[in-house]
Amino acid sequence: MPMKPFEFDRRYGELDQVVSAHIGQNAEDVNEDGHGDGREPSHAMQAYLRHTWHTRPWALAIAEQQLREYARFPPGRLRLRLGEFYPVPDVGLPESRTQDWLLHLADQVRRSVDSGEVPVPSAPRTHWEWHARFPELAQFLGGWFSQDMVDEFADHEAAVSHYEATTDRALVARLVGEVAELLALDLEETDYVLGLAELGLEVGPPAPLSVGAWLEAVMGRLGRPRPKYGPSPTAE
């Protein structure tokens, strides 16, 4: 019988975060020059450690435990097919190497915790990290500024207005905060373009604005207080 969500999270929730961080990335450990020594975390693992240290440091111990437990007692094919266990997604490794790889990831998490060296904050470097760090911005861009925007809205302003009108105020405020955090990274324009593409942006900013300038305009627009009961009556 398939696991219920609570049981899945208890046994495999953080394991799934670590593995998901590697999907679409090189699962092998490589240094900046493309060579590995078995100790330097891959870009995907660095992204997971960086984000988790700064948002949920307590989850690192859970990650290590779940990685080791799964690697030591892997499920059989039948139980996987029945949905009783977490199926490790394809990360580009042969199935015969999956157990050793999971144990290696557990070692890297443990090494990071034991050393106490918190990764320095930086711009996201992987697709997973972009979405983990800016989830509401991903929802905003992917939902309102995909390639279908031109068929659904008259222009960028209309799309922003629709988002504002149909989204809970708390989520709008969260978006404003995420845009402010992104702008605080002070990236080059090309890096903003690449980052927003990772988050789902499929149309260019309205002329003559750059992507950075458009983000500032969106933040200013959505960050204004919104009247709760409409405009005040004009004093006579």
Buried (B, 14 or more C-beta within 10 A) or exposed (E): EEBEEEEBEEBBBBBBBBBBBBBEBBBBBBEEEEEBEEEBBBBBBBBBBBBBBEEEEEBBEBBBBBBBBBBEEBBEEEEBEEEBBBEBEEBEBEEEEBBEBBBBBBBBBBBBBEEEEEBEEEBBBBBBBBBBBBBBBBBBBBBBBBEEBEEEBEEBEEBBBBBBEEBEEEBBBBBBBBBEEBBEEEBEEEBBBBBBBBBBBEBEBEEEBEBBBBBBBBBEEBBEEEEEEEEEEEEE
